[in-house]
């Protein structure tokens, strides 16, 4: 049994990642480890003014970031657990300590054999599901690109059209000089252009998930069975 990230990438691609990235993305039920990253986002940015209402709505359910800032303290919690449907799940809960109070950007990931990729459920209620495709870059960094997005609420299950959807690109690397992970996230809309993003660096610590467990408030309020 391997991590959901190695399964999605395949052994050969996963082993091209920098060793520190391999360890970070080996967190899972098999390894028994969780990972907590702490650092600073050098910049959190938004696109044009017309995207602000869209970001504000997403922020109500911890989807997207409705605020901007510089030198923002940041935490990311990657904790594996089995969800209510028995699927191995890893949290990607990001907390940004902004003036006026912290803001969260929540996601939980599973591997979907049906879709042959990772499935990223966004927000506190997993209303938005995105396909994620992972690859190793020549320098050992990890590139994640989003694919199709779907919205689920009750019986509703619809594909999000490109007119309103965003395409995400995440690059994560390890800087041997500083001993820190670097992250760069950019979300764009095909028609509107850049929506939001952030970039910065962090250090990581690992712990035994079996002894520490999944802290209260980390799992989503509602879990979605549809893939």
Secondary structure, DSSP 8 states (H G I E B T S, - for coil): ---HHHHHH-HHHHTTS-HHHHHHTT-BTTTTEEEEEEEEEEEEEE--GGGHHHHHHHHTTT-S----EEEEEEEEEE-EEE-TTS-EEEE-EEEEEETTEEEEE-EEEEEETTTTEEEEEETTTT-EEEEEEEEE-TTS-EEEEEEEEEEEETTEEEE--TTT--EEEEEEEEETTTTEEEEEEEEEETTTEEEEEEEEEEEEEEEEHHHH---TT-S-SS-----
